[in-house]
């Protein structure tokens, strides 16, 4: 049942917000478009928002918010963002960012996985280590701006695949920024392997179902060796692809996190979060033509899950979850 949109908080004064999304044609901009409309409908008459696009891999959105250049950003995966507070992992380049707070998680079950062309004749990471094929791996750049490139590099290294090992076997990384670019390179023959997230994209389905590419399961020992905060294992369920009836172990790359600063006015944070929680059906209906397991947004959205953020909740957001009984005071 859709939530009842009534007794909404309102703001009499007009508010201008700068929001940071993605590259422009992915899910973050769709989320921010929905949130902007719902927020401005309930704020002062001259309220407006601006949505920024990014050129890099998305990490740059976090310091933009922390430094006060933007008011809100959407980032993924949720579990990786805890390191931003103390400046760990990919955030070390910025130092600690203690003023970051969260409004909500929008659940999106995603995984990162390596797949290889069937002509290589390998079925596992152990096969790759034993036969040392000339892998040409399409992936996002590990350039300090890309969560995807950062996680992919760490995951491959944990399985013994580095720039140096690839060079020795006659292989290389074929680097891009966005998932679509990497998957397109795999489909059109510019790469014979790909490691990416966004597992619900049609290009992933085409690679495995049409072209017979082999998903390579991650190894439990490799996951345990990843010391960077935020990594955990997950899996693709049975029959996710018809050519792979078994469960496929992968790396979790799930959930969109909405991030603000701790000094965002409480009434603004409260209204934004109220819109996220109470008008969520208006976002869900944009995705309901796609099965949830293969969708860019894992609907239906659950306020309990939405409250489980890797960063501390902004007090205005916490009030919304307390008011509906999700959190206690």
ChimeraX attribute file (.defattr): number of C-alpha atoms within 10 A of each C-alpha:
attribute: neighborCount
match mode: 1-to-1
recipient: residues
	/A:1	5
	/A:2	11
	/A:3	11
	/A:4	10
	/A:5	13
	/A:6	8
	/A:7	6
	/A:8	12
	/A:9	14
	/A:10	16
	/A:11	18
	/A:12	10
	/A:13	10
	/A:14	13
	/A:15	16
	/A:16	14
	/A:17	16
	/A:18	17
	/A:19	25
	/A:20	29
	/A:21	25
	/A:22	24
	/A:23	18
	/A:24	14
	/A:25	10
	/A:26	12
	/A:27	16
	/A:28	22
	/A:29	20
	/A:30	16
	/A:31	18
	/A:32	22
	/A:33	17
	/A:34	17
	/A:35	21
	/A:36	20
	/A:37	13
	/A:38	20
	/A:39	23
	/A:40	22
	/A:41	14
	/A:42	18
	/A:43	20
	/A:44	16
	/A:45	13
	/A:46	10
	/A:47	18
	/A:48	17
	/A:49	18
	/A:50	14
	/A:51	20
	/A:52	17
	/A:53	17
	/A:54	16
	/A:55	13
	/A:56	18
	/A:57	23
	/A:58	23
	/A:59	20
	/A:60	19
	/A:61	25
	/A:62	24
	/A:63	19
	/A:64	17
	/A:65	23
	/A:66	23
	/A:67	13
	/A:68	15
	/A:69	13
	/A:70	21
	/A:71	20
	/A:72	28
	/A:73	27
	/A:74	27
	/A:75	23
	/A:76	22
	/A:77	24
	/A:78	24
	/A:79	20
	/A:80	24
	/A:81	26
	/A:82	19
	/A:83	20
	/A:84	25
	/A:85	18
	/A:86	14
	/A:87	17
	/A:88	18
	/A:89	17
	/A:90	22
	/A:91	23
	/A:92	14
	/A:93	10
	/A:94	14
	/A:95	14
	/A:96	17
	/A:97	20
	/A:98	14
	/A:99	17
	/A:100	25
	/A:101	26
	/A:102	28
	/A:103	31
	/A:104	31
	/A:105	29
	/A:106	29
	/A:107	23
	/A:108	23
	/A:109	24
	/A:110	27
	/A:111	21
	/A:112	25
	/A:113	26
	/A:114	25
	/A:115	25
	/A:116	26
	/A:117	22
	/A:118	16
	/A:119	10
	/A:120	17
	/A:121	13
	/A:122	20
	/A:123	15
	/A:124	18
	/A:125	18
	/A:126	14
	/A:127	12
	/A:128	19
	/A:129	14
	/A:130	10
	/A:131	13
	/A:132	18
	/A:133	17
	/A:134	18
	/A:135	24
	/A:136	22
	/A:137	24
	/A:138	27
	/A:139	29
	/A:140	29
	/A:141	22
	/A:142	20
	/A:143	13
	/A:144	17
	/A:145	21
	/A:146	20
	/A:147	23
	/A:148	26
	/A:149	23
	/A:150	18
	/A:151	25
	/A:152	23
	/A:153	18
	/A:154	21
	/A:155	26
	/A:156	18
	/A:157	15
	/A:158	18
	/A:159	18
	/A:160	16
	/A:161	18
	/A:162	17
	/A:163	13
	/A:164	12
	/A:165	17
	/A:166	19
	/A:167	14
	/A:168	13
	/A:169	13
	/A:170	13
	/A:171	19
	/A:172	19
	/A:173	19
	/A:174	20
	/A:175	18
	/A:176	18
	/A:177	21
	/A:178	23
	/A:179	21
	/A:180	16
	/A:181	15
	/A:182	24
	/A:183	25
	/A:184	17
	/A:185	20
	/A:186	27
	/A:187	20
	/A:188	9
	/A:189	11
	/A:190	15
	/A:191	24
	/A:192	23
	/A:193	28
	/A:194	30
	/A:195	26
	/A:196	24
	/A:197	25
	/A:198	23
	/A:199	21
	/A:200	20
	/A:201	15
	/A:202	12
	/A:203	19
	/A:204	24
	/A:205	18
	/A:206	14
	/A:207	21
	/A:208	20
	/A:209	15
	/A:210	11
	/A:211	12
	/A:212	17
	/A:213	25
	/A:214	23
	/A:215	24
	/A:216	20
	/A:217	19
	/A:218	24
	/A:219	18
	/A:220	12
	/A:221	10
	/A:222	16
	/A:223	18
	/A:224	12
	/A:225	13
	/A:226	16
	/A:227	10
	/A:228	13
	/A:229	13
	/A:230	18
	/A:231	20
	/A:232	15
	/A:233	17
	/A:234	18
	/A:235	17
	/A:236	23
	/A:237	14
	/A:238	12
	/A:239	12
	/A:240	16
	/A:241	15
	/A:242	11
	/A:243	13
	/A:244	17
	/A:245	11
	/A:246	13
	/A:247	14
	/A:248	18
	/A:249	20
	/A:250	25
	/A:251	24
	/A:252	21
	/A:253	29
	/A:254	24
	/A:255	24
	/A:256	25
	/A:257	25
	/A:258	25
	/A:259	29
	/A:260	26
	/A:261	23
	/A:262	19
	/A:263	14
	/A:264	17
	/A:265	12
	/A:266	15
	/A:267	15
	/A:268	19
	/A:269	26
	/A:270	23
	/A:271	23
	/A:272	23
	/A:273	27
	/A:274	23
	/A:275	22
	/A:276	28
	/A:277	24
	/A:278	18
	/A:279	19
	/A:280	23
	/A:281	18
	/A:282	15
	/A:283	19
	/A:284	16
	/A:285	11
	/A:286	13
	/A:287	16
	/A:288	14
	/A:289	9
	/A:290	14
	/A:291	13
	/A:292	16
	/A:293	17
	/A:294	18
	/A:295	19
	/A:296	22
	/A:297	27
	/A:298	22
	/A:299	22
	/A:300	17
	/A:301	19
	/A:302	14
	/A:303	21
	/A:304	15
	/A:305	14
	/A:306	22
	/A:307	24
	/A:308	19
	/A:309	23
	/A:310	20
	/A:311	24
	/A:312	19
	/A:313	22
	/A:314	25
	/A:315	19
	/A:316	22
	/A:317	26
	/A:318	22
	/A:319	21
	/A:320	25
	/A:321	24
	/A:322	13
	/A:323	11
	/A:324	12
	/A:325	12
	/A:326	16
	/A:327	14
	/A:328	10
	/A:329	9
